[in-house]
Amino acid sequence: MARTKEFDRDEAVRRAMVVFWEQGYEATSTEDLLRAMGIGRQSMYDTFGDKHGLYLEAVRLYQAEYGANLMECLHSKPSPLASIREFLLTIPNGSPKERARGCLSVNATTELAHADPEVAAMLKANVGPEVMTRAVREAQQKGELNPRLDARVTANFLLATIAGLRVSAKAGLPPEALRDIVEFAIAGLKAR
């Protein structure tokens, strides 16, 4: 008779997500994951298939939480532009530990997406562009952003700026320099 799994699957994925986020996929050993999740090797393989399967679930969880955080932040203020600016400023205003670990989606993009079709497909399917495009359109309708800008292209520019900020923060660029980049990007998009 098969043994019943005696661990919280969601909590195990969450703990694995933190390890992958802090160490990266390649630098994370199976032992690191087992220790963080508090489960045995066979339980990991029975539940997730392998390290890669667990990684995909961890990235999926991160994207769901990040997408929810993005939506919440972009609707947190009456001004869409202020919400966009506030979201960008979460990067330089984060703790040194948060800046050093970067963004799991950006880390996955730079580490694996070029060679792993499953990771690449998952990252392309995120909700970020849709949510950011909506926020840009709202800011344009309120006269806060230049109405001549293509909303989709502007949203992609902002998302690329966020990715660049995350990589720069992880590389150690000081928070003041990151804030300057945010202000420069926002100033260039404002309605004239």
C-alpha positions as CSV (number, residue, x, y, z in Angstrom):
1,M,0.0,0.0,0.0
2,A,1.4,3.4,-1.0
3,R,2.1,5.9,1.8
4,T,0.1,9.0,2.0
5,K,2.0,12.2,1.4
6,E,2.6,13.9,4.8
7,F,3.5,17.4,3.8
8,D,1.8,20.5,2.5
9,R,2.4,20.6,-1.2
10,D,1.8,24.3,-1.6
11,E,4.2,25.1,1.3
12,A,6.8,22.9,-0.3
13,V,6.5,24.7,-3.6
14,R,6.7,28.1,-1.8
15,R,9.9,27.0,0.0
16,A,11.4,25.7,-3.2
17,M,10.5,29.0,-4.9
18,V,12.6,30.9,-2.3
19,V,15.6,28.6,-2.8
20,F,15.5,28.9,-6.6
21,W,14.9,32.7,-6.3
22,E,17.9,33.1,-4.1
23,Q,20.3,30.7,-5.7
24,G,19.1,30.2,-9.3
25,Y,18.2,26.9,-11.0
26,E,21.7,25.6,-11.8
27,A,23.2,26.5,-8.4
28,T,20.4,24.8,-6.5
29,S,21.0,21.2,-5.6
30,T,18.4,18.6,-4.9
31,E,19.7,18.5,-1.4
32,D,19.1,22.3,-1.0
33,L,15.5,21.7,-2.1
34,L,14.9,18.7,0.2
35,R,16.3,20.6,3.2
36,A,14.2,23.7,2.5
37,M,11.0,21.7,1.8
38,G,11.5,19.3,4.7
39,I,10.7,16.3,2.6
40,G,12.4,13.1,1.5
41,R,13.9,12.6,-2.0
42,Q,11.3,10.0,-3.0
43,S,8.4,12.4,-2.0
44,M,9.9,15.1,-4.1
45,Y,10.2,12.8,-7.2
46,D,6.8,11.3,-6.6
47,T,5.2,14.7,-6.3
48,F,7.1,16.9,-8.7
49,G,8.7,14.5,-11.1
50,D,12.2,16.0,-10.9
51,K,14.0,19.3,-10.1
52,H,12.8,20.8,-13.4
53,G,9.2,20.0,-12.7
54,L,9.5,21.6,-9.2
55,Y,11.2,24.6,-10.8
56,L,8.3,25.1,-13.2
57,E,5.8,25.0,-10.4
58,A,7.9,27.5,-8.4
59,V,8.1,29.9,-11.3
60,R,4.3,29.5,-11.9
61,L,3.6,30.3,-8.2
62,Y,5.9,33.4,-8.4
63,Q,4.2,34.6,-11.5
64,A,0.7,34.2,-10.0
65,E,1.8,36.2,-6.9
66,Y,3.7,38.8,-8.9
67,G,0.8,39.3,-11.3
68,A,-1.6,39.8,-8.3
69,N,0.9,42.2,-6.7
70,L,1.2,44.1,-10.0
71,M,-2.5,44.4,-10.4
72,E,-3.0,45.5,-6.8
73,C,-0.2,48.1,-7.0
74,L,-1.4,49.5,-10.4
75,H,-4.9,50.1,-8.9
76,S,-3.7,51.4,-5.5
77,K,-4.0,55.1,-6.3
78,P,-6.5,57.3,-8.1
79,S,-3.7,58.3,-10.4
80,P,-2.6,55.5,-12.8
81,L,0.7,57.3,-13.4
82,A,1.4,57.5,-9.7
83,S,0.6,53.8,-9.4
84,I,3.0,52.9,-12.2
85,R,5.7,55.1,-10.6
86,E,5.1,53.5,-7.2
87,F,5.4,50.0,-8.6
88,L,8.7,50.9,-10.3
89,L,10.0,52.5,-7.1
90,T,9.4,49.2,-5.2
91,I,12.7,48.0,-6.7
92,P,15.1,50.7,-5.4
93,N,13.0,51.0,-2.2
94,G,13.3,47.3,-1.5
95,S,15.6,45.9,1.2
96,P,19.2,45.0,0.3
97,K,18.2,41.3,0.4
98,E,15.2,41.9,-2.0
99,R,17.4,43.9,-4.4
100,A,20.2,41.2,-4.3
101,R,17.9,38.3,-5.2
102,G,16.2,40.2,-8.0
103,C,13.0,38.9,-9.6
104,L,12.5,35.2,-10.1
105,S,10.9,35.7,-13.6
106,V,13.8,37.9,-14.7
107,N,16.3,35.4,-13.2
108,A,14.6,32.6,-15.1
109,T,14.7,34.6,-18.3
110,T,18.4,35.3,-18.1
111,E,19.4,31.8,-16.8
112,L,17.1,29.4,-18.7
113,A,14.6,30.8,-21.2
114,H,17.1,30.8,-24.1
115,A,17.7,27.0,-23.7
116,D,14.5,25.8,-22.0
117,P,11.3,26.0,-24.2
118,E,9.0,25.2,-21.2
119,V,10.4,28.1,-19.2
120,A,10.4,30.4,-22.2
121,A,6.7,29.6,-22.9
122,M,5.7,30.1,-19.3
123,L,7.4,33.4,-19.1
124,K,5.8,34.6,-22.3
125,A,2.4,33.8,-21.0
126,N,2.5,36.1,-18.0
127,V,-0.1,38.8,-17.4
128,G,2.3,41.7,-17.0
129,P,1.9,43.2,-20.5
130,E,-1.8,43.1,-20.4
131,V,-2.0,44.6,-16.9
132,M,0.6,47.3,-17.7
133,T,-1.1,48.2,-21.0
134,R,-4.4,48.8,-19.2
135,A,-2.6,51.0,-16.7
136,V,-0.9,53.0,-19.5
137,R,-4.3,53.5,-21.3
138,E,-5.9,54.7,-18.1
139,A,-3.1,57.2,-17.5
140,Q,-3.5,58.4,-21.1
141,Q,-7.2,58.8,-20.7
142,K,-6.6,60.9,-17.6
143,G,-4.1,63.1,-19.4
144,E,-1.1,61.9,-17.3
145,L,0.8,60.2,-20.2
146,N,1.4,61.3,-23.7
147,P,-1.7,60.2,-25.7
148,R,0.4,59.8,-28.9
149,L,2.3,56.9,-27.4
150,D,1.3,53.4,-28.4
151,A,0.0,51.9,-25.1
152,R,1.2,48.4,-25.8
153,V,4.7,49.6,-26.8
154,T,4.8,51.9,-23.7
155,A,3.8,49.0,-21.4
156,N,6.5,46.8,-22.9
157,F,9.0,49.7,-22.4
158,L,8.0,49.9,-18.7
159,L,8.2,46.1,-18.3
160,A,11.7,46.2,-19.9
161,T,12.6,49.0,-17.6
162,I,11.5,46.9,-14.6
163,A,13.6,44.0,-15.8
164,G,16.6,46.3,-16.3
165,L,16.1,47.8,-12.8
166,R,15.9,44.3,-11.3
167,V,19.1,43.1,-13.0
168,S,20.9,46.4,-12.1
169,A,19.7,46.1,-8.5
170,K,20.9,42.5,-8.3
171,A,24.3,43.7,-9.7
172,G,24.6,46.2,-6.9
173,L,23.6,49.5,-8.5
174,P,22.8,51.9,-5.6
175,P,19.1,52.6,-4.8
176,E,19.6,56.3,-5.6
177,A,20.8,55.5,-9.1
178,L,17.8,53.1,-9.5
179,R,15.4,55.9,-8.4
180,D,17.0,58.3,-10.9
181,I,16.2,55.7,-13.7
182,V,12.6,55.4,-12.6
183,E,12.1,59.2,-12.6
184,F,13.8,59.5,-16.0
185,A,11.6,56.8,-17.5
186,I,8.4,58.4,-16.0
187,A,9.3,61.9,-17.1
188,G,9.8,60.8,-20.7
189,L,6.3,59.4,-20.9
190,K,4.4,62.2,-19.4
191,A,1.8,64.2,-21.4
192,R,3.2,67.4,-22.8
